Amino acid sequence: MSIEELYKIFLLFPSIQTDTRKLKKGDLYFALKGPNFDGNTFTQKAINNGAAYAIIDEDNFAINEKTILVDNVLNTLQALANHHRLQFNIPFIAITGSNGKTTTKELIHMVLLTTYKTYTTEGNLNNHIGVPLTILKIKTDAEFALIEMGANHLGEIASYCKMAMPTHGLITNCGKAHLEGFETEEGVRRAKGELFDYLKLNNGTAFVMQDYNYLKEMAVGIQELYMYGTEDGDVMGNILSSDPLLEVEFIKGIRKKIKTNLVGSFNLPNVLAAVAVGKYFSVSDDKIKTAIENYSPSNSRSQLVLKGNNKIILDAYNANPTSMKLAIENFAKAKEDNKILVLGAMAELGNASFEEHQQVINEIAKHKWKKVILVGGDFLKIDHPFTIKKTAEDAGQLLQQHKIENAFLLIKGSRSTQMEKVLDYL
């Protein structure tokens, strides 16, 4: 079956599901494969649960006219997404980066929603499956599409650009993340830079953080640049306060003070980016301000949590050497006496893991803390004077035993450490 023929079926049944546990009557079921599962084996269950059709790539799972056999289900899903993308003549904004891309995406979405019908990536569904699913959820009433792109190896962003065909793009930053796949920071820049490479070849527009010289260098050759920063750019703003919530005063592009619900000075570039995109697309200053001030982070991203008489910065969705260093520096500046660090290990760092965890320990040692608890991973392998625990639950139980009161805590770590579980004990 050709993509054009499959697309006609998709228009009749425009809801796609890859998990039979979430499938609703009338959905199209795509039988994807992974390292530990084969979606083809759930074909009968999908049909029994009401799937209009099941798209499979193993003929021994065919069930009469209800199944559509293709060469490769994932490739077909991605090709269908690209065909759907071709039906739109609207701005498609792609966002990638080492840190802050989901928060930046959410802020931009809030800003654009005040004025335009905008579709965006749900949560952080930003991989080879999430990107096509995001594109296929865009309806005919769309005026904007906002696509988050994650990557842990070279060529990944380029493949997403080929599928999503962005007209505009933004790289939040390039730091030490996914070094297992990229090996070096230069590798990170090459990988994230695939977005700017696409924009160069397709007469696109890039939003660029003026403070980061490497981003300006990466953007050379792009037809149109819209700059934002603290000292120069089309949009300029600086921190008024970040103890703990970030407040920004803008001095160019928008003459406003914006008080956010985001913790930490490291969120400044995310706010600047959202304002820049809003200004570029003619969203009013008042709507930009209101949208950003009304945004509250979720999913353990830069959240300020109050439990009893303790105040907690919960930033436990992810961590890499760059974001960890920024979080520690920001927390060290807080005007609190009873500060407690609870940090989980960082993942996907490959051969650099031991050294990068040592660098985090060195950064911690520069400042004074009431208590430091390090959890799991390579923190277990390094000699240091701080308390060490194997799991987040162990760390939580220790804090519970000590009956922590009137404390200010930073809880951060990679997703695999599930540091948010510490909250259950406070």
N, C-alpha and C positions, 0 to 999 in steps of 0.2 A: 504493500500500500504506500502510495506517495505521501509526502508531507502535506501537499495541498488537499488530498482526500481526507487525511487524518484531521486536518484543520477544520474541514466542514463538519466532522463529527464533534470536534471540540466546541464549535460554535453552538451546537445543539446541547452539549453537556459540558459547560465551561468550568466545572469544578474538578480539580485533580487531587488525587490522594495516593500516597505511596505507602501508607500504613493501614492495613485492614482493620485495626482496632479503632481507627478514627473515621473510617469510611461511612459515608451517608448514601442513601438511595439516590441513584442517578449520577454518582461520581464516576470519573474515569480512573481506573486503577492502573498505575504504572509499576510493573514488577521489577523494581530495581534490585541490584545485587550489591553486597558488601563483603568485607573480609570474613564475616561470621554469619551471613544469612543470604538466602536466595529468594527474592520476592516471587519468583515463579511458583514456588511450592505453596504459596497462599492464593493461587488463582481461583480455585474452587471456593475457598472461603469468601473471597472478594465478590464472586458472582452470587453466592448465597446471601451475602449481606446487602445486595442491591446494586452493585456496580453496573453501570450501563454497558461498559466494555472493560476488558482487561487487556492491557498491552503487554505482551510477553515476548521473550526471545528464545524460548525452548519449546519446540513443537510438541513434545510429549505431554505438555500441560494444556494443550489446546482443548477448548470446550465449545463445540459448535460455533455458531455465529457470534457468540458473546466474547470471543477472544480475537485479538488482532496480533498476528505474528510479525515481528520486525527483526532485523539483524542484531540490534543492540538497543535495549530499552533506554539507557542513559543518553546515548547519542540521539535517539529519536526525541526524547524529552527536550533536549537542548536545541535541536533543529526546529521543533515545534515552537519553542519560545522565541527563537529568532524570526520565524515566519510571522508570529504574532506581533513582534516588535516592528516589523516592516509595515504594519497597518497604521502606525501612528506617525504624525508629523508634529510632535510636541517636544519640548526640552526633556531630554533624558540626562539626569545628573548622576555621575558615578562618584562614589566616595571610597577611598581606601587609605591606608596608613597603618603605622605600627601601634599607635595609641590614640584613643579618643574618637575613633571613627563612628562607633555606635552612638555615643553621646552627641557628636556633631550632627550625625544623620537625624537623630530625634529632634534636636533643636531646629535644624533647617526645615524639617517636616512641619513642626509647629508653626514656624513663621510663614511658610508657603500656604499652609491650610487656611490662614486667615483671609486669603484672597483667591486661591485657586483650588480646584479639585485635584488633589495630589495623592498619588499612590506610592507606597514605599516598602522597603524590606521590613518584614515583621521580626522583631527581636534582632538576632544576629544571624539570620539565615542567609549567610553571605558566601557559601561555598558552591561547588559544582552542581549541587542539587538545589540549594536555596535560591541561587540567582535565577535559574530558569523558572522555578515555581513563583518567584516574585513577579517576573515579567508576565507570566500567564495569568496572574490575578488582576492585571490592569484592565479596567473596563473601558468601554467606548466613550464614556464621559470624561476621561482623564484629560487634564490640562498640563500636568507635570508628572514625571516619574523620577523617583529618587532611589538609586540602587546602591546598596552597600556591597563592597567586594573585599573579601578576605583572601589571604594567600599564605602558604607555607613553602612554596617552591617556585622557581623561575618558570615563566610561561603561563602561569595560572591566571594572572590579571589580564594578560593578552587574550586568553581564550574567552574570558567573560566579556571583554570589550567587543570581540567579534560577535558575540551573542546579543549583547545589550545595545551596541552601537551608540555609546554616549555622545551627546552634543556638547556637554559641559562636564568638567571634572575637578575634583579636589583631593589632594593628598594631605592628610592632617600633619604627618611627620614621618620620618624614617629613623627608627631607633633599633635597639637590640631586642628583636623579637623573632621567634621561630629560627634561631640560629642553627638548629639542627638541619633545616632545609636550605637556608641561605648562606650559612657558614660565617659571613662577615657582614658588617654594616653596609659595605659597598654592595654586597649581594642583595641586601634589603632594598637599597636604593634602585638597583637595576630592576628588581621585581616590581616594586611599587611604581617605578617610572614607566612601566609598560602602559599605564593609563595615559600619561602625558605623551608617550610615543604615539598612541592611537590618535590623540587629539591633534598632534602635529600633522599627521597624514590625512586627517579628515576635516581640517579647517574648524577645529573646535575651540572652545573657550575654557580657560583654566582659572580657578580661584586660587591665589597663591599667598601664603603667609610670608610677608615681606621680611620678617625678622630672621627667617631661615635661609641663609645664603645658598645652601645646597638645593633648596626647592626652586629658587630663582634660576640657578644654573640648569636644573633639570627641565625648567619650563621654556628655555630659550628655543625659539622656533615655532612656538604655538601662536596661532594667528591673533588671538585676543586674550589679554591677561587682565584680570581684575584683582587688585592687590589689597591686602589688609595687614595690619600690624600695629605695633606700639609707637613707632617713631616715623613711619612713612606709609603711604598707601592711599587707596581710594576711601578706605574706612580705617580710622585710627581710634584706639581706646587703650586705657590703662587701668590698673587695679586701684580701686579706692580702698577696698578692704577684702580680706580673705580669712577672717578669724571667727568662725570657720567658714561661713558662707561667702561666696564671691560676689562682690559688687564692683561694677565696671563703669567708669566715666568715659564717654565717647567725645572726641574733640574734632572729628572729621567724618563726614558721611551721614552721621546722625548725631544730633545734639541732645543726648539723653544720658541719664544715669540709670543703669539697669541693675537691680538687685536680684540675683539668681537664688535658686535653691540648690546650687551645686557647691560642693565642698572643695576648697583648695585653689590656689593660684594657678595650678597646672591646667585648669579648665578655661583659662582666659582665651587661648587660641580657638577653642571650640565655640565660645560665645562670639568672638570676632568673626569667625567664619560664617556663622548663622546670620549675623547682621549684614555681612558683605553680600551674601546670596540674596537676602531680602531686598537690599538696596538695589542690586543689579536688576532684579526683576520687578522693581517699582512697587514693592509693598510699602505702605505708609509707615513713617517713623513710630507712630503710636501703636500700630498693630504689631510691629517688630518688638517693641518694648514689652507689650502685654503678653505676647506669645512666649517670649523667653522667661519672663517673670512667673508665668503660670506653669512652666515645665518643672515637674518633680521627677528626679531620677528613680529608677526601679531596678530590679534584678541585681541588687548588690553593687551598683555602680555609683561611687561618690555620694552615697546616701548618709545623711545625718540621722542617727537613730537615738532615741532617748529610752532608756530602760531603768526604771527606778530613779535613782539620783545619779546614774552614770550616763555619760554622753559618749556616743560611739560614731566614728567614721567607718562605715562599712563599704569597703572597696574590694570585695572578694570575688568579683566575676572573673578577673584575670590579672596576671602580673607578668612582667618581663623586667630585665635589668633597668631599662630606661624609666618605666612607670614606677618601679619600686623606689628608685633613687629620688624621683620627684616627690613621691608621696612622703617619704621619710623627711626630706628637706622641708616640705610644707608643714608637716606635723611638728617638726622641731621648732618652728617659728611661732606656734600657737602659744598664747599667753596663759598657759595653764601650768600648774605645779605637778599635779598627780597624773602624769602621762604614762600610758602603758602601750607598748608595742606588741602586737600578736601577729607575726608574719609567717605565712606558709611558703613552702618551697616553690620555685619557678620551674616550669616544664618546657620541653621542646628546645633545649639549649645545646644539645649534642655534646661535643667535646669541650665546649666552653662552659659547661654547667658548673663544674667545681670552682673555677676561677671567678665566675660571675656571682656565685653565692658568697665567696670570700669577699668580693667587693661590696656586697650588701652589708656584710658583717662589719667591714671597715667603715662604711658610712654610718652605721648605727653607733659605732664606738666614738664618733666625733661629737656626740650630743649626750646630754644627761636625761635619763629616764627613771621613772619610779620602778618599772619592771619591764623586762624584755623576754618574750617567749617566742622561740623559733620552732617551726613545725615541719617535720618530715624531710624527705628528699636529701639533697646534698648538705643541708644544714646538719644532718646527723653525722656526717663524715668529717666535719671541720672542728678543730679545737677552738673554743671560744668561751668567754666567761658567762654567757647567757644561758637561761633555762631552755632546755630542749625537750620537746615532746614528739611522739610519733604521729599523732593524729590531732585533728581539730577538736574532737571530743575530749581527748586527754588534756588539751590546753584549757578547754572550757571547764572541765572538772577542777583543774588546779585553781582557776580564778574563783570558782564557786567555793572551794575550801577556804580560800583566803578572804572570802566575804568582801569583795571589792566594793567600795563605796566612794561617791564623789570623785570618780575617776574619769579621765578622758582617754579613750582607747582608739587606736588605729588597728583595724583588722583587715589584712590584705593577703592575697596569695593567688596562685594559679587555680583555675577551675578544678583541677584534679584533687586539690587539697580540701575543697569544700569548707573553706574557712567560715562561711556564714553559720555553720553549726555551733560555733563558739557562743553565738547569741542565745542559744537554748539554755545556757547555764548562767546567764547574767540576770 
